[in-house]
Each structure stands twice: as C-alpha cells, then as structure tokens.
Amino acid sequence: MTETNVAGLPLIIEASLNGSTSKTKNPSVPYSDEEIVRDAVACMEAGAALIHNHTQEPIIGGTGVLDPEQYARPWRELLKIRGDAILTPTMPVGQEGVSVETRYAHVEHMANEGLLAQGLCDPGTFNASVMGEDGLFAPSTYLYRNDMRDSRYYVETCRRLNIGLSISIFEPGFLKFILAYDRAGKMPPGGMLKFYFGAMDLPFGLPPSAVSLDAYLGMMGECTLPWLVSSFGDDCVGCGLAEEAIKRGGHVQVGLEPYDGDRCPTNVELVEEVVAVAKRYDRPIATPEQAAKILNLPTHPVAYAP
C-alpha cells in the first residue's frame, strides 16, 4: 500500500506488557496485580486497544499448567475501569505428559468467566535457546512446541468458546497452517495474525526488516486477515519495522515483552512512539470498539459482572 492508501485507516496498537523481561533489566516492567492494572490503563489511554501480559509462571520448563486466577485478579479490576479492554494471556508450550487440554485450561476458564474476547493460537514449533558467549546458540534441548493436533485444538476451542484468535506467527510454517484454514473457508471469526520477527541473536523468526515483512505479506496472497508486527529482541519503532507496517496498512505490537534496546522505556512510552509514527501517515488510532470491529470479534465488549 502507498501512504495515500492508508490515510484514515485506523491503526490497532497492542501493548505486550512483560513476558520474559525482568525487573533487573527494566524496573518499569509490571508484574504485580496493581502494576498490571496501572500499566494497562495507561497504555489504553495512550492508544493501545489490545493488552497482552504474562504472569511470573514459566511457560517453558514449568509444570505445563497456568493458574487462571493469577490472570483473572488484575483483569477483573482492569475491566471495572475499562470494560472495553481486549485481553490475551499466554500459555505453556507443549511438553511430554501434559495434554493440550490441560495447557489451555486457563484460557477456557477465563473465557467462561467473561474475561476474554480473544484466545490465542501458537500453530507451530521452533528450537528454544539463547546466544552463548562463543557467539553460537547454546545446545539446548528445549522446544517451543505446538504440534498439529495442538494447533487445531487452539482454533477449534476458540470457535467453541466464541472468542477471537490471537495468532502467533514465529516462523513461515506457522502462517502456512493458518492459510490452510483460510483457503478451506474454515477460519472462525476474530482472527488476527501477529508476525513476530526476531533479532539475529534469537533462534526464531525472520529478521525485522521490510524485506521480511514483504515475504509474509506475499505468502498471504488473497488472505484478508488483519495483521500486526512485533520485533522481539529489538526496538520495533527504532528499527523501522513499525513504520513499514503502518505504511502498508498493518498494525503494531510494542511493549516490554518484545523490546530490547539501549534504553529503559516504559510500556506507555513505547505506545506513544507508535502513535507518533502513525500521525506521519495520517492513520488514526483505533479504539477498542473499532479494533473489535476490524478484528470481527464475535463477543465484545468484554464485561465483568461482579
């Protein structure tokens, strides 16, 4: 798309609040209930329509079970303040001896409580490791694992729960899985593709660049699902990826989960930086109601009745 084509097109911003970022790395990262509520409200006031956060429970190498109450406590309070919030948790990756039904149980629990308008789908697997001092990836045996049965379970469970899908695209194969659903006319409503690009010292993802983004958009072909970009291990605005998405009609995720750079920004500052780029392309910032319409979420707004 050209700059003229995208003028006036609402931009959805997602704030991904914490993830693997520690307080030692950035003291601003929120983990307590009060911090999550505070940051989520502030990010929404700054322009974020979608909110994603983790708890401090591990998703790799843990028990494979997440406590829904650790998400629900701050989210209940948040939804009293912003009943229009569109919230998405994470989930444990696949491991031997833990069923996909068990790993996804917290999503089902919160959807049944009415806290979620969007579930999540991680339709694929990649090697999980870190860069060693020798400049090579450490010989880890961990997998970020979601097999084909798992992947179909996520899609069909979100369909059954009547919630949308936050679809993580860490590798091109993840996208192929979703495109098969789309070609077959079997995608449930409310899906959003989230292109997760990875810095060169991370073991997953295409590098954050215009060329990489164009590769994904070329793969999409006739698929019209909305999409956003996020740059793990980098600065999504600073590296230029956010601008590339904005001028192509896409959307943007920022936050202290994916961010890595020389600064110690807050989540709100990262959202404000996207808003500033959007202004240059005359793209208004989508409200949660507008985002729900763009995403075609089957249930919205999310309402918590105490």
Buried (B, 14 or more C-beta within 10 A) or exposed (E): EEEEEBEEBBBBBBBBBBBBBEEEEBEBBBBEBEBBBBBBBBBBEBBBBBBBBBBEBBBBEEEBEBEBEBBBBBBBBBBEEBEBBBBBBBBBBBBEEBEBEBBBBBBBBBBEBBBBBBBBBBBBBBEBBEBEEEEEBEEEEBBBBBBEEBBBBBBEBBBEBBBBBBBBBBBEEBBEBBBEBBEEEEBBBBBBBBBBBBBEEBBBBBBBBBEBBEBBBEEBEEBEBBBBBBBBBBBBBBBBBBBBBBBBBBBBBBBBBBBBBEEEBBBBBBBBBBBEBBEEBEBBBBBBEBBBEBBBBBBBBBEBEE
